Amino acid sequence: MTPESNKLLEKISQFFSNIRIGEIMTSPAIVVTPETSIKQVKNIMKIKKISGLPVVKRGLKLTGIISIEDIIKVLENGKLEDSVERWMTKDVKILYEENTLSDFMSISQKYKFGRYPVINNENKVIGIITKYDVISWLFEKLGTMYIHDDRRKKILEREEYTSRLTGELLDNKKISFDFDIDYTEIQRIGTGATKLKSFLKKKGIDEKLIRKVSISTYEAEANVVIHSESYGKIFCWDFEDSIRLLIKDYGKGIENVEMAMQEGFSTASEEVRSQGFGAGMGLPNMKRFSDKMTIISEVGKGVIIEMLFYK
Amino acid sequence: MKISELIKDKNFEKVYIVDDAINIKNGYIGDLLSEIMRNAPGESVWLTHQTHPNIIAVASIVEINTIIIPEGFEFESETIKKAKENNINLLKSRCNIFKAAGIIYTKLIEE
C-alpha cells in the first residue's frame, strides 16, 4: 500500500476508530494445521486467492502464520513437501475480537504485516483482518452514508424534521396532510397517494404539479410496502412557494443507496414483479418528478425520503 | 372519442362504466406500473395485462380514465370495487392487446 493510501485510510478511520475488529474481519478464517505440506498451502492460496493463513492446533489454537513470503523462502531453500511447521512464522501479532479499528491502525503501523489473525476470549482463531478488509468495510459504510452518523441518528429518532434540502424546520404542527402506510397488504399501495391527490385537488393546486407529487408519493409508498417490512408515514406540507413531502419508514433500510438509485435496480421478489412492481424505476421516478430529493437511510434504521416540488 | 363508441364496438365488452360520455383523447400500453406513471398521458385509455386492484390507484394518479384488459384476462373483484370508488372505467377486449390497441388507435386517428 502506498503512503498516500495509508494516510487516507488513517484519516477516514478516525471516524470509525471505535468499531470492533469483530465487525470488520473476514470470518471464519481459512486455517491450516502445522502438519500440512507447503504444497497444499500453496494450492489453497492459489484457489482461495489469499496470501496468508493462520496455522492452528486442535481447538483452533494459534501456533503460527504462513504467508506467501514464507512460501518464497521454501521455493528458494526448501522442498514443497516440507511441513508448514518448519517454515511458518511463529511470532505472530494478533488482534482480539474486542479490539478496535484504531488498535488495528497502530499495530499495522508498528509491524507492517499484511494480515493479523483475530482471536476471541477463548483464545480461538475466529477470523483474519487485512487492510483490504478495512478498506472494503469502509467503502461499504461510506456508500450508504449520506450524512454523518450522529446527525442521522437524531433525524431518524426525532418527530420534527430539519429539511436536508433547505435547512428549515418542517414543523409537525404545520403538516397539511398525513397518512399512515399499512405495509401488510400489497393491495393497499397507492391509498395514501390517491388521498393526497384529492386533498391537493381540493386546495386548487396546479394539475401538473399534483401529478408529479402523486406519482412520487405512490412510488415512495410502494417502496415502504414492498421493501421496508415496517409501517410508514407520509407527511405533506403545502407551503406558499412549494410542496414538501416526507415519507418515512422504520424498517430494514437501504443497504446501498447509490445502487438503489440506479434505473432498473430492484430487490423486489418475483411475485411482486409479476404485478408490475419492482421495475427499478421507483426512486428514479421520484428523482425525475421532484425538483429536489434526498434519501437518508441506514441498514436496520428505516428510510427517510424528502422531496421538494416548486409551485 | 367517447367511451360509448368503444362499447358499441363488438371487440370490447364493458365491465364497469362510470359515464359513457367520458372522452378518451389518448392511450398507452404497458404492465410496469412505474413506467406507466412516468409516460402515460392523462385522459387516456390504458391497455394492460395487470388485473389487480393497484392498477386503479395508478390510473387515478395519472388520470387514465379507462383500463382495458385483453382476451383471456379477468379483473379481480376488488379491482372492480375500487374502480367504482375512484371513477375509472373498466373494459375487456375480445382480442389480444395488439389488435385491441390497433382498433382504438385507428378510431382516435380518424377523429
Contacts between the chains, C-beta under 8 A, distances in Angstrom:
chain1	res1	chain2	res2	distance
A	186	B	54	7.3
A	187	B	52	7.0
A	187	B	53	5.0
A	187	B	54	6.5
A	187	B	78	6.5
A	189	B	54	5.3
A	189	B	57	6.8
A	190	B	54	5.9
A	190	B	56	7.7
A	190	B	57	2.6
A	190	B	58	6.7
A	190	B	61	7.0
A	191	B	57	7.0
A	193	B	57	6.4
A	193	B	61	5.9
A	194	B	57	5.2
A	194	B	60	5.4
A	194	B	61	6.5
A	194	B	86	6.9
A	197	B	60	7.1
A	197	B	61	6.1
A	211	B	42	7.5
A	211	B	61	7.2
A	211	B	62	6.4
A	211	B	63	7.3
A	214	B	61	4.4
A	215	B	37	4.6
A	215	B	38	7.5
A	215	B	61	6.0
A	215	B	62	6.9
A	218	B	37	6.6
A	218	B	57	6.7
A	218	B	58	7.1
A	218	B	61	5.6
A	219	B	34	6.5
A	219	B	37	7.5
A	222	B	33	7.7
A	275	B	33	8.0
A	275	B	50	6.5
A	275	B	52	5.5
A	275	B	54	6.7
A	276	B	31	5.1
A	276	B	32	5.4
A	276	B	33	4.3
A	276	B	36	7.9
A	276	B	48	7.8
A	276	B	50	4.9
A	276	B	54	7.6
A	276	B	55	7.8
A	277	B	33	6.0
A	277	B	34	7.7
A	277	B	54	7.8
A	279	B	32	4.2
A	279	B	33	7.3
A	279	B	34	4.9
A	279	B	35	6.1
A	281	B	32	7.1
A	281	B	34	3.5
A	281	B	35	6.2
A	281	B	38	6.7
A	282	B	34	5.8
A	285	B	34	5.4
A	285	B	37	6.5
A	285	B	38	5.7
A	288	B	38	7.2
